Amino acid sequence: MTQPVTVPTARIRLTAERETPRYYGHLWIFDGHIAEVLGTPGAGDLVDVYTHQKRFFGRGFYNPHSKIRVRVLTFQEEPIDNAFFAARLRAAAAFRQIVASHTNACRLVHGESDLLPGLVVDRFADVAVMQTLSYGMDVRKELLGELLVQETGVRSVYLRNDAKSRTLEGLPLSKGFLRGDSETTVNIHEGHARFIVDIVEGQKTGWFCDQRENRLAAAVFAKGKTVLEAFCHTGAFGMQAALAGAQSVDGLDVSAAAVTLAQAHAARNEVAARCHYRQADAFEELRVLERSNQRYDLVILDPPAFARSKKAVPHALAGYKEVNLRGLRLLHPGGVLVTCSCSQPISDHDFWMMLQAAARDARRQIRLLEQRGQGPDHPVLAGMPETRYLKCFIVQVF
């Protein structure tokens, strides 16, 4: 295997503004924060970064095609070689053994939060699904695949490089096995719940590990209750609710394939008699259910991201308000709403203000029971607000 270049090919000098405290610990250096480039670095090359006063700042991957011109790997003058990546992967795997011991599916590498910017790896049993979302990681994918097998014990590595964000890096879209071979559907478990992950066609890497703890938190309120799971996807929230003793679970999703898999999950977990999934536009169906005076004890809302950028936030908040207003109106007095947003540009504060506005319009009083986020295998790097994206509020209505 050809060894990637481990020697920096250029020196980058920052603007004075990039050195202000607001950027402390941030691993991205945008094109507008570069004052000078000494050398001719190519896409994926290692570069050394210096402060405006020409002191060493860090070392990272360069990409002239991206607005994120440098992704910092380290703030130390250390070699970026095989041993460097092996140590980072080993540390990431050891941490997941602590925080995800009750499952065989977890986020093994969470990019910047594991100090491996542009690399995402989810583990499903003995299969690793990898995304190389930056040029520097992509040109080292062979090395990373080999190290994943060596350091984490997985038997195969599947590349899900079909994320549209790769085009912003000047990278093509592709998917397929990088190391080993296996079935492309994998059996996983989260506690007692059993699921099937389609690593080829499933969304993202095939499964949303980030909601695992939130699914269990929602299930606390499910025993003996009627449950509505809107935007149910493959029914993971509903499965945990049913296994916790829910009287019934109704699931809605616009995808026929997702509904089929949700039904398969109900059968696999021996709760099919209490779980009913159907293909429907959840936005419209929530209105239909309200007009028909259908009511539930527990409503779970986990829609797809409504905002991909700050510009989209106002429109997205209006959409979240509409969905949550309907969800609140569908609850019996004393019922519980579990509502989520994976839109990173929307802050926790924005989401909470939206939820209060929805409650006012629905003429319901609410009280906050829990404010949650992504699971601990998706840690948040303090210097990078971009690594905090998932919001989950559990409220009770009166």
N, C-alpha and C positions, 0 to 999 in steps of 0.2 A: 504494500500500500504506500502511495506517495505521501511523504510527511509534509504537512502544511508548514508554511514559513513561520518561524517563531521569532524573527528579528524585526523590530519596527522599521518601517521603510520611510517614515517622514516624521516631522515635528510640527505640531499644531499649537499655535499660540491663541489664547482666549482673549475676548474683549474684557475690559474691566467690569462691565455690567454682569457678566456670567459668574464672577467671583463673589457676588453679594450673598449674604446669608440665606436668602430665599431659595438658592439653588444647592444648599449644602446637602451632600449625599445623593444628589440626583445623578443618574447614570447616563442620561441623554445629553448630548451637546448638539444643538440645532445649528443650521448653517449660518444664521444671523449672529451667533455668538463666537464665530471664528474670525480672529483679526488677521491671521497670517498662516499660510501653509508653506513650510519649507520642505521641498521634495515633491515627488509625483506619485503619491500613493494610489493604488488601484482599489477597486471594490473588494472588500473583505480583507484588506491588508491590516496588519497591526501598525498603530501609530502611537507615538508618545505625545502627550498633551502637556502644555506648559501654561502657567498663569500669564497674565498680562505683563507681570514683572519678570517673566522668564524663569520662574521656579517650577520644578517638576510638579505636575498635578495628578496625572494618571496615565493609564495605558489601556487602549481599547481597539475596537474594530472600526475601520473607516469605510464609508460608502458615499461616493460623489453623486450617486443617483437619488439619494434620500434626503428629505428635509432633516431627518435625524442623522447628522453627518458623522458623529462618533458615538459609539455605545461603549461606555467605560466598563472594563472588566476588573480593574484593580486600581487602587490609589497608591500602590507600592511599586517600586522598581524591581519587579520580579519577572522571571521568564514565563511566558505564556506557551507552555509546551504540553506534552501528553500528561505529565505528572500533575500539572496545574488543573486540567480538566478532570482527571481521575479523582483528585482530591475533592473538587467541588461536587462531583456526582456522588462520591462516597458520603460526603457530609449530608447531602440532600436526602439520600436513601436512609441514612441512619436516623434523621429527624422524622421521616415518615413512619418508621418502625415504632416511634414513640406515640405520635399523634393519630395514627390510623391503624392501630393494631386490631380493631374489631371488623376490619374489612379487607378484601383482597383487591380493592379498586381505589386508587388514590392519585392525586396530582403529585408526581414524583419530582418534577422540576417546574417551578413556577417562575421561569424567566428571571426578570430583574430581582425578584424577592429572594432568589437563590444565588444572586450575583452572577447569573448566566444570561445576560440580556439577549433576547431574541430566541431563546430556546424554551420550548414547552414539551413536557413529557408526562403522559398519563400511563399508569400501570394498571392493567387488567389481568389478574392472575399472573401467568408467566409471559405475558405479551406487553411490550412497551409500545405505545403509540407516540411518535415524535413529530413535532413541528419545528422546523428551522425557519424562523420568521425574520431573520436578519441575514445580510449577505455574508458576514463573517462566520456565523454559525453554519450557513448553508454550505460553504466551501469546505467545511470541516465535518460534514455529516457522516462521512465514512468512519472517521476517527471516533466521533461521538457514539455512533451505533456500536462500534466494537467495544468501547469503554462501558457502555450501558450493560452489555452482556457480561463483561468482566466484573464490574463493580456492584451490580444490583441483582444478578442471578436470573434475569429474564432469559428466556430461550429464543425469543424472536423480537425484532424491532420493525414496526410498520410505520412508514412515512405518510402522514396526512398533510402534505404540503399543497393543499387545495384552498387555503385561506386567502381571501381576496387581498388582504393586507400585504401579501408577498409582492403584488404588482407595484406597490409603492416603493419597494426596495429594488425594483428592476429584476425580479425573479419570476421564473415561470411557475405554473401550477402543475402539480403532479401528485401521484400517490402510488404506493406499492411497497412490498417488503424490501427492507434494506439489509436485514440480517435474519437468517433462518427462514422458516415457513411454518404456517399453522392454519387452522381454521380461522375464518374471518368473523365468526361469531364466537364470543367468549362468555362463559358463565361466570358471574360474579355474585358476591353477597355483601350486603350491608347489615350487619347484625344477623337477624333471622330472615331478613328479606332476601329473596333470590331474583336475579335479573339476567337478561341477555343483552350483551353489548355487540352492536354491529360496528366494527372498527372501520369498515369501508364506507358505508352509507350513513351511519349515524351522525348527528350534528356534532360539530367541532371535532373532537377526537373519538366520538362515539357515545360519550356519557357525561353527565354533569355531576362530577364529584363534589363541586363546590357547595351544593345544596344538601349534602348528606346529613349533617348535624341539624339543619333546619327542618328536614323531613321528620327526624326523630322528635324535635321540639314540637312540631305541629301535632304529631301523633298523640302527645300527652293529653290533648283535649278531645280525642276522638272516641273514647270508649262509650258505647251505647248511643252514639250520636249519628245524625244524618250529615253526610259530607258531600260538598260540591267541590270538585277539582277542575277549575277552568284552565285552559291552556295546559292540559294535563301531559302533553307529549306522550311518553310511554308509561305514564301512571305511577311514577316512583313515590310521590307524596301520598297518593291514594293507597298504594300497597302498604306503606307503613301505618296509615290510618286504619286500614282493614285488619292488619295483624295486631293492632292495639285494641281491637274490639269494636270498631265502628259498626253501627247497625246497617248502614248502606253507604256506598260511594258511587256518585255519579261523576263521570269524567267526560270532558269536552275537548276536542282538538280538531283543527282544520285539516290535519294530515291523516289520510286514510291509513298510510303505512304505520304511523305512530299509534293510531287507535288499535290496529291489528296486534301490534306488539304489546300494548297495554293489556289487551284481552289475554294474550299469551302469558303475561306476567301474573295476571289474576289466577289463571289456571295453575301455573307453576307454584304459586304460593297457597293454593287450595282455598282461595277466597272468592272464586268466580261467582258463587251464588249471591254474594253481597255487593259485587262490583259491576257497574254497567257503564260501558264506554261507547261513545258514538261520535261520528264525524260531524262537526258543526263549527261554524264561525262563532267563536266565543263572544265576540263583541255583540253580535246580533242575538245570540241565544240567551245572554244574560237579560236582555230586554224582554225577550219572549217569556222567560221564566218569571220575571217580575210581574208582567201583565197577567200571567196565569195564576198569580198568588202562590207560587211555589216558594217554600221557605226551608231553610237548613239551619243546623246547629253550628256547623263549621264550614266556612268558605275559604278555599285556597286559591290565590291568584298568583300565577308565576308566568307572566307573559314574556315574549322575547323582548330584546332591547328596543326601546322606542327612540333613543337618542344615541347617535354615534359621534356627535360633535357638540360643542358648546352652542353653536348656532341653532341646533335642533331642540335645545332644552325647552323653550316655551311651548312649542307644539307638543313635545313629548309629555310635559306635565299636564297639559289639557287632556291628552289621551289617558294618562294614568288616573286623572281625576274622574273621568267618565267611567272607567272600568271599576274603580273602587267605590264610586257612588252606587253603582248597580250591585256590587258585592255586598255592601252594607245594607241595602234595602232587602236583600234576599235572606237576611239573618233573623232568626227568632230573637226576641229580647233575651239578653244574657249570652247570645251566641258569640262566636269567636271568628275573627277575620285574620288570616295569615296572608300578607301581601308582600310581594317581592319586586325588585327592580335590579336588573343587571346592567343598566345604563350608567357607565362610569362617569360621564359628565354631570349627572344629577347627584347632588350631595345628599347626605343623610338629612340635613336640615331642610333642603328643598322638598324631599320626599315626605317628611313629617308634616310640613306646612300644607302640602297638597292633600295629605290624608285628612287633616283637620278641616280643610275647605270642603272636601267631599262629604265628610260627616255633617257639616252644617247644612249643605244642600240636601242631604238625605234625611235631615231632621233626626239624626241619631246622635246620642252622646256616646263617646268612646273613652276607654281608658287603656293606657299602654301597659301591656303585660311583659313584653320582651322586645328589645331592639337588638337585632342580630346582624351578622354579616356572613362572609364566606368562611368555609371551614378552615381549620388550622393547617391543613396541607396546602392552603393557598394564602400563605402569610403576606402581610403588608409591610413593605419596606418604608420606613419612616420618611426617608427623603424623597420618596416617589409616590405622590398621591394617586398616580395612575394605576398603582397596584391594588388600590382599594376600590372595588366597583360594585360588589353585591350588597344590597340592602334587603333586610327581611324584618318587617314589623308585625308583631302579634298583638292585636287589640281586641278588647271585648266591647260589645255594644249594649246599650240600654234602650 
